[in-house]
Amino acid sequence: MTSGTCSKVINLKVDDDGRIADVSFIGGCHGNLQGICSLVKGMHVDEVKKRLDGIRCGNKLTSCPDQLCRAIEQLENQQ
């Protein structure tokens, strides 16, 4: 689940090497989110966090890219 964004859910799969195997968003700006998904697929999670952490959307304190970083952190904490 996301917080503070138009997208509501992020589906995320990370491979054993720590690379984004698959990612999709439910809700939000479809074209922009397809672009984000395409760009981060195959990227190492550390690089994704380095590039996207803290990005804001307008007056919001977060964004869909920032929420992707939160989803990665949640996945890392489960392991």
C-alpha positions in Angstrom: 0.0 0.0 0.0 1.2 3.5 -0.7 0.7 6.6 1.3 0.1 10.2 0.1 -0.1 9.4 -3.6 -2.6 8.8 -6.3 -1.4 5.3 -6.8 -2.7 2.9 -4.2 -0.6 -0.3 -4.5 2.9 -1.1 -5.8 3.5 -4.7 -6.9 7.3 -5.3 -6.6 9.5 -8.3 -7.3 13.2 -8.2 -6.7 15.5 -11.0 -7.9 18.2 -12.7 -5.8 20.8 -10.3 -7.0 18.8 -7.3 -5.7 17.6 -6.1 -9.0 14.0 -5.1 -9.9 12.5 -8.1 -11.7 9.1 -6.6 -12.0 7.2 -3.6 -10.8 3.7 -2.2 -11.4 1.5 0.5 -9.8 -2.3 0.4 -9.3 -3.8 3.8 -9.7 -1.9 7.0 -10.4 -0.8 8.6 -13.7 -0.7 5.5 -16.0 1.8 6.8 -18.6 4.2 8.2 -16.1 4.1 5.1 -13.9 4.7 2.9 -17.0 7.7 5.0 -17.7 9.1 4.6 -14.2 8.5 0.8 -14.3 10.3 0.5 -17.6 13.2 2.6 -16.4 13.8 0.8 -13.1 13.3 -2.8 -14.3 16.7 -4.5 -14.2 18.1 -1.8 -12.0 19.7 -2.6 -8.6 17.5 -1.6 -5.7 20.3 0.5 -4.2 20.5 2.6 -7.4 16.7 3.0 -7.5 16.7 4.3 -3.9 19.7 6.6 -4.7 17.9 8.1 -7.7 14.3 8.3 -6.5 14.3 8.6 -2.7 12.8 11.9 -1.5 11.2 13.0 -4.8 8.0 15.0 -4.1 4.9 15.5 -6.2 3.7 19.1 -6.2 2.8 20.1 -2.6 2.8 16.4 -1.4 5.6 15.3 0.9 6.1 12.1 -1.3 5.5 10.8 -4.8 5.1 7.5 -6.6 8.9 7.2 -7.2 9.4 8.0 -3.5 6.8 5.4 -2.5 8.6 2.8 -4.7 11.6 3.4 -2.4 9.4 2.8 0.6 8.2 -0.4 -0.9 11.8 -1.5 -1.5 12.6 -0.8 2.1 9.6 -2.8 3.3 10.7 -5.7 1.2 14.2 -5.5 2.5 13.0 -5.4 6.1 10.9 -8.6 5.5 14.1 -10.5 4.6 
